[in-house]
């Protein structure tokens, strides 16, 4: 190699190459395709391009780095160090020049496309590549002899200094342009959003001089019951603040179909619901900005995931068509909107809003987000992903094919329509065990780590009391009752005589099982009634039947792995879920909770624009099965009514839990079954 | 040729070719590139594809057309004729099939790209090619097994039936999509706007079934004083209604610079002015829709032209930078906006709004529109185009090069700052002649065709009276005074003794010329004062100096042709304008009035999208001369102060009018000149 060349090796990427002596490190990084950040464009202002040179012997790379491998500190670096401080051993990549063979480490914070590790152990990391980035530019001053507009000169500067050939700008940001340019003495920082698909980058905001602030995005999981949002730092993907509120549409109807009915029966009802949810979203954004102590204009993007009804109500589209076959969506593709489209005023008025695609009229953008987070289309094994909620959404497949459906489980899994049911809140029973011999229960309530039969329990729960059973608690209760021989395979509760405990209380022709009597303290009597069992049976049958239909579609009888998604899914005990036959039989260790996978999917789409194109392609490839018109759904539903199942074998389950072969009161069974199923 | 082919000749295009027998005429037209309209896509609904077959001998084309050259009427044609009626001899091009050699005439109304003849004799016609068109489509019904959204199926139909690969849709139109599709039983008519540049066509509106209505556009000339708008039928370019209102910003300042000052001195003043002009525009649109008896959503486009200050105030950009050197525009390029951007609610909420590019900080989109209408860049001879107004905008050039400038003429040409001046309105003197012997004037007032010395004048003007002199009147008055020897070359008015008429009235050290004394009837005394002469001298000197600077730029001393644009320009007498040296000397027949050329330019850009790209390119090529910083401007200005000019010869003028070599009162001249020039 020529003598005026030097070898440079970048770590951790390992990328290496020869560059002309005197080349700034940042420029060398660009030449070699090394991911090294810069906002100010080689001006020594932003310090995003900090690097750590290594000196001495590097046998691994076969190179010896001399002390003078990089140029001496120049005035720009010295001033930066004096004013802002550079960490020991660091240099500014745009100022330090390569004078000899050198090994350069790019610390994590200097990488644009840094990987963000997710909490879930086996989840792939998110690679940072947000749509919106900052660019510092020096704009030519106006010249009467070449009378172009300020915007045109800003565009020329971006083309010249950042190789961005064209941008678009909303009218309202033009109002800020002239004052910002003059205040910054023709130096400004602009935020540009690289829109989805083939649109030009869009001018989101402009600040005089070098902007020190950070950019944030909102990841929103807009559920029927709750709206959860994370404020995400777009530089490193970290969550700066999180918040959740009840969906204010609850006042129009607890579940989705009652909201659709509200829209059908009240002219303008959909408009009212649209306003309510947009206001809630705006309030949430405001709270998050306040919590993170940032200015609303710093929130430059949002990604929203939701089910189809919420999707239409958020967009201002009457959801009436989603309430009846053929459940036609007005629009199914992903949407690129802007803050004013959704009347959001607590974020940047030019903020882009990305809404993931819907899969079908009952399988929404939330399910698409789950797919983005869980990647069934890349799975080697056959995975069933269940997003448990009022309407369960199911994905089944592997890298060959993915199928999806929704199943009308109803709200029983959330504690609704259960005699002692309640939302998951302090005081609610969430865990329960029943002694198979004595039939005595022990339990734990939310907000307390002590079991009810342990010392100190009474004191510990004094503040909350014992108020009811939440969704995960009722699943455990039914499963434990089945495992303890209190309930038979058909779902019938035995009498005190049949079961042998006074906890069995006759109620007309059926029985209930008393878990806790708080009435001496003025609290409720908490028990599981025959009606509760029937409600759970209906819900779990629907869920299982949906899964079974998908398995039919793929021609399989077993799955390798079950992922429970949804906030509620995170609290379900896999063993108990399987014991009631809520999910197909599978090795217990292969039932995994993915937490709020929809919310995670939203965060991924926020941090990485490529993920948006990816999920759009994936959704196009997902085959949808419509449970409402599948003739086999009813058959699967009926068979799934038993605990755990009338016909499917549950070998993994049988190996780990006893399922006593009891049978109670045939007559009453038929009666109850018929009454409930109607 | 094969026997199953037939020769088809289309007139008036003359396009000819062979097509398979049985080919529908519309399809044949498409194959041969013949301009034949269709909205319904071969369904016999829209009747836009009507054609007239010719039968018998056509020696010119060398073809004999047999009576059975076209297929028999089919059921669709018969039904259309029964229900709606087809003109004698017409057929539906989508139904009639070519069975033998035939000559087919495409009537004008069946051509998409029909030419619209402009009023001006020598102007090139406008070729209709508006951005927004209607498309009738049949959309697939939703299918639960292929759960795409209604929008996606509409897109598929447009791709399939109209070869439109992709469209974009604003969120708000999606709300209309589902009801329209169902009401129209999956047949709808959509309006698509083919945006400027490389954007996808945008969904403007949707109607159930076949939409019978027409689409309209607004062509707006937004002036400092008046806002004029035409409602144009986008099918044939005809003007359905016209209206004008005063610019409500007048209350913030008569001229542009006083409005800029208002914005500078009153925080929020620009916002107030922006609101005022947008409201006025909206009201104008509402009036026009009412006048033409159409619904506001039928107005699917607007094109706006205006000067730079109005441009910024309309866009909501503070115009303060335009009030001081270097007169930097915030944005100079053409803009593609939408109705809500300008808070226009009286037109379609998705209507596209195109604003022509500005040439420079003082040379606006109105001047670009003049260039579009007058095409100096295609001129064989050297043409000077003057848009006369408060701020005159000038274009000079030919097909080699075009230069532009603005010149601060002030409002004198509009009758302001003139002692008896007034706006052009009934009662204002607009024409005047002075007898060179008796020095007696005769005149005509606006609203009356009779000269003041003709019988019946008094009766004819009884309703209006004689109220003042308008802009064109004052030019004639000054010119006639010069030609009658009442004013000398330096602009001094002679005394009664010097001129020899008692109409000369002493006013301090100067004199005025009495035109009409209406005071016996309680009206004003109308005269031309020394101050009026000075005001006109200042205005015309500025205009001439601007033209001279442009001539310097091109290195020429004479021009071939002068075009007077602007509504005011239409009323100026070329002879009188030249007599005062307002425009360069040129053969009188080569001074042409272009009427409201800016408004015409707006109409062209509305009717023909190609014209938008064209003017954007032309504007980029126009070289701008900034009068404010050109050292020679002052010299040209001073020399142009004389009537007609101190140094430039006016041979054409001298050949047609006498310019008496009089000279009055040297001392007073200096005094008056100094006082006024300060």
Interface residues (C-beta under 8 A of the other chain):
Chain A: X141 X142 X143 X144 X145 X146 X147 X148 X149 X150 X151 X152 X169 X170 X171 X172 X174 X175 X177 X178 X179 X315 X316 X317 X318 X320 X321 X325 X326 X327 X328 X329 X330 X331 X332 X333 X335 X337 X341 X358 X359 X360 X361 X363 X624 X626 X628 X629
Chain B: X141 X142 X143 X144 X145 X147 X148 X149 X150 X151 X152 X169 X170 X171 X172 X174 X175 X177 X178 X179 X315 X316 X317 X318 X320 X321 X325 X326 X327 X328 X329 X330 X331 X332 X333 X335 X337 X341 X358 X359 X360 X361 X363 X624 X626 X628 X629
